[in-house]
Amino acid sequence: MRFLITSLTATAALALSAHAGEALTYDVDGEAYEGYLAEATRESKGLVLIIHDWGGLDEYEKTRAEMLADEGYDAFALDLYGKDNRPDTTEARKEQVGKLYNDRDMMRARILAGLEKAREVSGETQAVVMGYCFGGGATLELARSGEDENIAGFATFHGSLDAPDGADYKAVGAPVLIMHGGADSGIPNTLAAETADMLEEAGATYEVQIYSGAPHAWTVFGSDRYQELADEKSWDAFLDFTERYLEGDTD
């Protein structure tokens, strides 16, 4: 078990006030996208790719990237919407998410383009892919696709768990960690159980953790949904996951 010396809230506040990373523009099918790179603050232990929630890449994902850099990982937060496309209303966010859910080939292409850029700028090949909310659903979409060459693992925080009709996890080639809120009214525990059943049937290596009393988006600092205990436990679980599968510690 890994224990945090300082609270995540304090760490996040520091990172927000002093981002050390950089915005990087890259191309996907002739369009500009803007990700965010936070390089490891010491010798890199590997690459983590972050997929944003439905609001697009913003300060939250940048903060998480900085936190990972402090843990010794190169972290790249990709962009699934396009440079300067950061929807700020519910309607606009639904529109952007809907476009990608309705064209999953395009969703995967944008994820893989972000991963290619992350590998290019970090010099790392093996990566763990993780996502928040909608980004968690996108992470699982990539996992189901089998397009996971040199991916060491997939992890989701309060991620969307719905899968398209007929989808399964038979092609998944890396371990999966799902972290779910027990009080998430939009994504019921029964759906988490169904996902576990699908992963079990596929013979995948997986773990599903459910945090009691945690609503949807429990990791979002400063929000009325934030739950410090669930946030600390899930972050701890994720760091253990990356250590085991990205760094190869199987003790």
Secondary structure, DSSP 8 states (H G I E B T S, - for coil): ----SS-HHHHHHHHHHS---EEEEEEETTEEEEEEEE--SSS---EEEEE--TT-S-HHHHHHHHHHHHTT-EEEE--SS-TT----SHHHHHHHHHHHHT-HHHHHHHHHHHHHHHHHHH----EEEEEETHHHHHHHHHHHHT--TTEEEEEEES------TT--STT--S-EEEEEETT-SSS-HHHHHHHHHHHHHHT--EEEEEETT--TTTT-TTSTT--HHHHHHHHHHHHHHHHHHTS----
